[in-house]
Amino acid sequence: VPVAPETVQRATTWIVVTAVTCAGIATAFALGLPGMAGTALAEATGKAGFEVDRVEVTGIKRMDRLTVYAIALDQKSRAMPLVDLQRVRGELMQYGWIADARVSRRLPDTLVVDVVERSPAAVWQNQGRLALIDRGGVVLEDVSLSALPDLPLVVGPGANGQVASLESLLEAVPRIRPVLAGATWIGGRRWDL
């Protein structure tokens, strides 16, 4: 064999060391040690003053602010690096009033929630239920008969998805808007005013 015995011994040593190192790293990942170390580091960062103490909410006019605060503060840990911004945004987006939300950190201790609210465009009556809806037909909240806002009343299944077409009709003939009591979506193709 044209290879010196010292070279074979060095190569064997490097192979064994590499195999043991790889096995050690694989074992550490299997036991979750890097994740635990990252969590411990984030908790230590929180204890050093980088912890959520305040939540600043902007853009809220109609929605309940306490709901937004509750969602923002519902965390496993208040350590700033462990706050799951995407989860907070996802939970906020489930509310009808919220068209968009941006959640960010302002170090050292503030969570900032910027909300873009939807605007009510009509009241939708369907199966005995009254609800505020936006121009796209998204249900914002239920409304009682005694607290009806001064918005067009649209009636029937699927009427909520046709509010934009009703608005276009009313813009084309503006004299109708002041005398319009309600509009019923008929047969999935036309409005009865």
Secondary structure, 3 states (H helix, E strand, C coil): CCCCHHHHHHHHHHHHHHHHHHHHHHHHHHHCHHHHHHHHHHHHHHHCCCECCEEEEECCCCCCHHHHHHHHHCCCCCEHHHCCHHHHHHHHCCCCCEEEEEEEEECCCEEEEEEEECCEEEEEEECCEEEEEECCCCEEEECCHHHCCCCCEEECCCHHHHHHHHHHHHHHCCCCHHHCCCEEEECCCEEEC
